[in-house]
Amino acid sequence: MPELYTGDRARTLASNAVWLHLLPLPLIFAALGSLAGGRLGELALEVCGFVGLMAGAILVRQGLVRERDYNRRTVARAPRLPRKLLGAALYGVSTGAVVLATGMGLSVAAVAASGAALGVAFVYGLDPRRDKAVQGAGGVTTAEVEETVRTALAKIAGIDAAARQIGNMELRARLGRIASRARDIVGVLESDPKDIRRARKFLHVYLDGARDVAAKYAATHARVESGELEENFRRVLEGMEKTFEAQHMRLLADDVNDLDVDLEVLRLRLKEEGVV
């Protein structure tokens, strides 16, 4: 039985700007009719209108994606390019071109263009304009927090990618727990960034180590079956799992006094296992 089209689904489509892509589709048939009838002026306006409407829809959707990311983060910079505003303006101008193609006057086209632009802006809103600044972070800047979080999340994604290439479910699960705990640590730092400069060393060394050792094991294991290699990898992951858990608890307890010792221990451990 087909799924009913509920109000929630309608709101989801609206939030993703799907309708902005669907509305220009009838212009394809109008353009074909103009081409068949030799009405080249109308054809040019219809083609330009269609391209502009689709480009405007893409800009709005990109703006929505960046806005959702902005809203999700505790610390974030506002988008530098106002994609939703530009998309609404382009949608309006393109609507005016389509109206001109129907033979209506310039004044009607201007009213239609203004109405379309305002309508898109009303439905989808404007782009965020203010940075979410760091509060009480001891001199840490918003850009510094944002860069640290972005870099850490990219490294965690690298751990996830390496884990998917490993067939051993136990080792894959360990990597998954390490990645999950790393995300928890990043979340704590993002919401309370005063320790981010100290913890950034931890993120750099440990995330690089976890990503590199996972990628190396995945590449080697695909070529050679070795019980010793698997056991070495397991020992490294066990140590990392405990360390990530401990570091998460330290951050929650606002205690990073022993962090430098842990970093040196990790460097020595990874060197012994041939990772660094």
PyMOL commands that set and color helices and strands:
alter all, ss='L'
color gray80, all
select helices_A, chain A and resi 7-15+18-22+26-37+40-72+83-101+106-124+142-163+169-191+193-221+227-252+259-272
alter helices_A, ss='H'
color red, helices_A
deselect
rebuild
show_as cartoon
